[in-house]
């Protein structure tokens, strides 16, 4: 919401996107002020949450140019406050605009001081906004805001802008605002009445000449310097001005006339020509490019500050919520992927467990486990890395031993050799090796260091050592069991030799008692056996 206040009328606009729309006009003179306040209060009640901007265009605005020492921070603010109290003692609605530094001298700061001399002009409207806790975004001076239009107009060091305003009293049909800028910065502004009896062009030219004389006499406008005069008017007046200027060319003056409707369309403002004034152009530009507040006090802006705080809290909460949703989504996706991974692992485990149960349910192909044979096999360092695996021989052996259930295998020796003689010597080394060598772990280094080269024809040998279980002195039965095992081995291994039988280890006195048929009272010994198996390998 934008409320423009003049000495005679008030205009209420609503900003719609990047455009403004006129809502109502309110008369302010004499007894109409109370009705205008009531109408505006009704508008506030209808939409109490809409932030509001106040603009003033009044004869009761004063301009003072001055210099202050070039200081910064708190010292500058103290100088400004002191200057304001001296210039505008009876009003708190004041503003200071810094306009650069002096080129010579001390390099003081040039400052334009402006103020509303009559605080009661805006106080009733501010009280209404406070009563309904409306956010006031700023209280602005129309001449100061018109400086924002210069970037769309012809440029010159010294510019006089002339633009129409609404009537300033009951006896005028229109007002004229004359605003002078030096180096694109406001110096002063005048509000002139225009009555029906006046000739518009002659009246405007008289006022322009007066301003030029004042500027020259006060040395604000250097001698022989051209003053640029920009006139915003209706299309009809623009044609009349052009005809006048063709006949009379002013001295040291460059006058540019611009159709105000075309200028508003150039800015992007869509509004009927009879509603376009200087304040509508500046209000539209203010909506598009907000500027810092001019006259509003801190107490007048408090609800706007509260609104900004609420907005900040809302945006922060929204940001936290979005961050939480993002993080939660990230963790949810991660958890979902982990769950899928775990489900895949559990599925594979279940399949493997099922396969394991099936294997456990099957009858083993090796009645005597191959691992058991491997554990008692004394192969040690004598494998010599010949790349000959004993696995096949052990598998065949385990199938045969399954038929010799009463034989306990205590030692299994395995080796390879180039001949039978070498093989016999190999087993002699095995039988005499010390305990430390037997227990030494077979490592790749040990294997590589002991590598030998076999001939193309070599012999793989197995030597089985063990005892007959549950013989209990029945050496004859043990002898028969061992020989039966040898007979069972011969189909798988053609070269099988019984090196030690149970009867060959029996003491003579026990053997005589057994042959005599009497009970032996001597100490019984275990029925032991040693079987040697040779497997010949021919060159491939």
RAJOBEL-V854541 format. One record per helix or strand. SS is the DSSP state (a for helix, b for strand). FROM is the first residue (numbers start at 1). TO is the last residue. If there is no record, write none. Layout:
# RAJOBEL-V854541
SS_FROM_TO + SS_FROM_TO
This chain:
# RAJOBEL-V854541
b_2_6 + b_9_16 + b_19_27 + a_32_46 + b_52_57 + b_61_68 + a_74_87 + b_94_101 + b_109_116 + a_120_131 + b_136_141 + a_142_152 + b_158_165 + b_174_182 + b_185_194 + a_200_217 + b_227_233 + a_235_247 + b_253_259 + a_260_267 + a_273_275 + a_278_288 + a_302_361 + a_370_376 + b_377_378 + a_380_383 + a_391_401 + b_407_417 + a_420_432 + a_435_439 + a_444_449 + b_458_468 + a_475_490 + b_495_500 + a_502_505 + a_508_516 + b_528_537
